[in-house]
Amino acid sequence: MFPILLASSVDNPSMDDILKIVIVGGGILIGFVAVVFGMVASILKHRQMERTRREVAAYVAEGSMTADEGERLLRAGRGPAQS
């Protein structure tokens, strides 16, 4: 009996069936896009943090900044929770 109901539903879907498919598909798409954008934002953030660390290390190496100043500068960017 179930295959007969399934076949009739596939051949002639109602507007409710189509609406359910669109809602579920849209939700999955929105979730996927949110995950992808979150990953890209995280990658860009970490890349910029590493670039900053390298620049500070270069300033310390050339002598235009002391190691203590460089350490304070890098620690200031982390915020109070990560000190």
Backbone bond lengths (Angstrom), bond angles and torsions (degrees), N, CA, C in turn:
res aa  C-N    CA-C-N  psi(-1)  N-CA   C-N-CA  omega(-1)  CA-C   N-CA-C  phi
1 M - - - 1.445 - - 1.532 110.73 -
2 F 1.326 117.85 -39.51 1.454 121.16 -179.20 1.528 112.71 -62.11
3 P 1.355 120.19 -43.79 1.470 118.32 178.33 1.526 113.21 -60.98
4 I 1.289 117.45 -30.77 1.470 120.29 178.95 1.525 109.78 -68.30
5 L 1.336 117.00 -42.46 1.466 120.04 178.63 1.528 110.72 -66.25
6 L 1.319 116.49 -39.27 1.448 120.71 179.20 1.526 111.02 -64.57
7 A 1.308 116.78 -43.15 1.460 120.84 -179.71 1.521 110.91 -64.84
8 S 1.307 118.06 -41.23 1.462 119.78 -179.76 1.520 110.60 -69.15
9 S 1.332 117.69 -32.54 1.452 120.89 179.09 1.529 111.20 -71.26
10 V 1.339 117.24 -35.00 1.456 121.09 -179.85 1.527 110.31 -72.98
11 D 1.313 116.96 -39.16 1.453 120.29 -179.04 1.524 112.80 -69.61
12 N 1.310 116.81 -33.95 1.452 120.42 -175.24 1.528 109.16 -137.81
13 P 1.342 118.50 75.17 1.467 119.49 -178.73 1.526 110.68 -71.94
14 S 1.313 115.09 142.32 1.460 119.62 177.92 1.528 109.18 -84.47
15 M 1.299 115.61 170.93 1.464 120.31 178.64 1.524 110.54 -65.30
16 D 1.335 117.19 -31.77 1.462 120.09 177.03 1.525 110.80 -64.19
17 D 1.338 116.53 -41.40 1.464 120.06 178.51 1.528 111.00 -63.33
18 I 1.305 116.29 -43.07 1.458 120.76 179.94 1.524 110.66 -65.32
19 L 1.332 116.78 -40.88 1.459 121.30 179.05 1.530 110.98 -63.54
20 K 1.328 116.93 -41.37 1.463 120.45 178.16 1.529 110.91 -62.50
21 I 1.308 117.26 -42.57 1.461 121.70 179.53 1.526 110.50 -63.54
22 V 1.327 117.16 -43.06 1.463 121.41 179.98 1.528 110.65 -65.39
23 I 1.324 117.57 -41.28 1.465 121.05 -179.28 1.529 110.75 -66.01
24 V 1.329 117.20 -47.00 1.463 120.54 -179.93 1.529 110.11 -65.51
25 G 1.313 117.73 -45.02 1.462 121.29 178.84 1.518 111.95 -62.40
26 G 1.320 116.93 -40.91 1.463 120.64 178.03 1.518 111.89 -65.52
27 G 1.316 116.58 -39.91 1.467 120.16 177.79 1.518 111.76 -63.53
28 I 1.322 116.17 -43.06 1.466 120.32 177.68 1.522 110.34 -63.67
29 L 1.311 117.74 -42.41 1.461 121.53 179.51 1.528 111.38 -63.60
30 I 1.316 117.79 -44.03 1.460 121.45 179.68 1.523 110.12 -63.63
31 G 1.325 116.93 -41.88 1.460 120.14 177.45 1.514 112.12 -62.49
32 F 1.319 116.68 -43.43 1.466 121.02 179.31 1.523 111.34 -62.62
33 V 1.315 117.00 -44.53 1.469 121.09 179.60 1.524 110.47 -63.99
34 A 1.332 117.44 -39.32 1.465 120.71 178.87 1.526 111.04 -63.87
35 V 1.319 117.47 -41.53 1.461 120.79 179.01 1.524 110.70 -65.48
36 V 1.319 117.14 -43.60 1.465 120.74 -179.49 1.528 110.56 -63.35
37 F 1.335 117.72 -46.05 1.462 120.16 179.31 1.520 111.58 -64.92
38 G 1.322 117.82 -36.52 1.461 120.72 176.42 1.515 111.79 -62.85
39 M 1.326 116.68 -41.31 1.459 120.64 178.41 1.519 111.10 -65.32
40 V 1.319 117.05 -43.49 1.467 120.86 179.78 1.528 110.31 -63.74
41 A 1.326 117.67 -42.36 1.465 120.82 179.02 1.522 110.86 -62.89
42 S 1.319 116.65 -41.63 1.464 120.37 178.75 1.525 111.51 -64.40
43 I 1.307 117.34 -42.55 1.463 121.34 178.75 1.523 110.48 -62.44
44 L 1.320 117.26 -45.96 1.469 120.35 179.92 1.526 111.92 -63.97
45 K 1.335 116.87 -38.64 1.461 120.70 179.13 1.523 110.73 -63.40
46 H 1.323 117.22 -47.31 1.461 120.35 -178.64 1.528 111.52 -68.03
47 R 1.314 116.92 -35.08 1.469 120.02 177.66 1.531 110.22 -64.38
48 Q 1.318 116.72 -42.13 1.466 120.07 179.57 1.524 110.97 -67.83
49 M 1.329 117.82 -38.32 1.461 120.56 177.66 1.526 110.79 -62.24
50 E 1.323 117.04 -41.80 1.457 120.63 179.35 1.533 110.83 -66.91
51 R 1.311 117.01 -38.88 1.469 120.24 177.52 1.525 110.63 -62.21
52 T 1.330 116.85 -41.63 1.461 121.00 178.62 1.523 110.59 -63.58
53 R 1.328 116.80 -43.14 1.466 120.15 178.35 1.522 111.02 -59.96
54 R 1.318 116.75 -41.51 1.463 120.17 179.73 1.523 111.50 -66.36
55 E 1.326 117.34 -39.48 1.462 120.12 178.95 1.516 111.48 -65.53
56 V 1.337 116.47 -42.44 1.464 119.70 178.27 1.526 109.66 -63.89
57 A 1.322 117.49 -41.26 1.467 120.50 178.03 1.524 110.71 -62.04
58 A 1.318 117.20 -37.58 1.469 120.17 178.32 1.519 110.73 -66.50
59 Y 1.345 118.03 -41.29 1.464 120.61 177.88 1.526 110.80 -63.11
60 V 1.325 116.52 -40.35 1.463 120.15 178.59 1.524 109.54 -65.63
61 A 1.315 117.20 -42.00 1.464 120.94 -178.26 1.528 112.17 -65.27
62 E 1.325 116.96 -35.87 1.472 118.42 -179.38 1.516 112.34 -83.69
63 G 1.325 117.51 -8.88 1.458 121.38 174.82 1.508 115.61 92.27
64 S 1.321 118.72 3.07 1.465 119.63 179.26 1.525 111.93 -81.97
65 M 1.335 117.08 -2.98 1.453 121.83 178.25 1.529 106.97 -148.89
66 T 1.331 116.17 141.56 1.461 118.49 177.17 1.528 109.78 -80.97
67 A 1.316 115.19 163.43 1.463 119.63 179.60 1.526 111.03 -64.10
68 D 1.330 116.97 -35.75 1.469 119.94 178.18 1.529 111.42 -65.81
69 E 1.330 116.07 -41.26 1.472 119.50 177.80 1.530 110.65 -64.01
70 G 1.316 117.23 -41.90 1.455 120.81 178.24 1.514 112.18 -63.21
71 E 1.330 115.77 -40.92 1.458 119.87 178.73 1.525 110.93 -64.57
72 R 1.332 117.04 -44.28 1.468 120.39 178.09 1.524 110.93 -62.23
73 L 1.325 116.74 -40.02 1.460 121.02 -179.65 1.531 111.00 -63.05
74 L 1.325 116.42 -45.50 1.463 119.55 179.91 1.516 111.71 -69.59
75 R 1.315 117.93 -35.90 1.461 120.94 179.28 1.530 110.67 -69.43
76 A 1.319 118.24 -32.37 1.465 121.63 -179.21 1.526 111.25 -66.32
77 G 1.311 118.08 -29.27 1.457 120.59 -179.31 1.510 114.29 -76.24
78 R 1.337 117.59 -15.50 1.460 120.90 -177.84 1.510 113.29 -79.04
79 G 1.307 118.04 -28.86 1.451 120.39 -177.52 1.518 110.91 94.88
80 P 1.328 117.78 170.67 1.462 121.54 -174.00 1.526 113.48 -70.59
81 A 1.311 119.20 -28.28 1.463 121.33 -175.08 1.525 112.28 -73.30
82 Q 1.321 118.25 -25.30 1.454 120.81 -175.09 1.521 113.28 -106.31
83 S 1.295 119.19 9.53 1.466 121.79 -176.96 1.462 113.51 -64.47
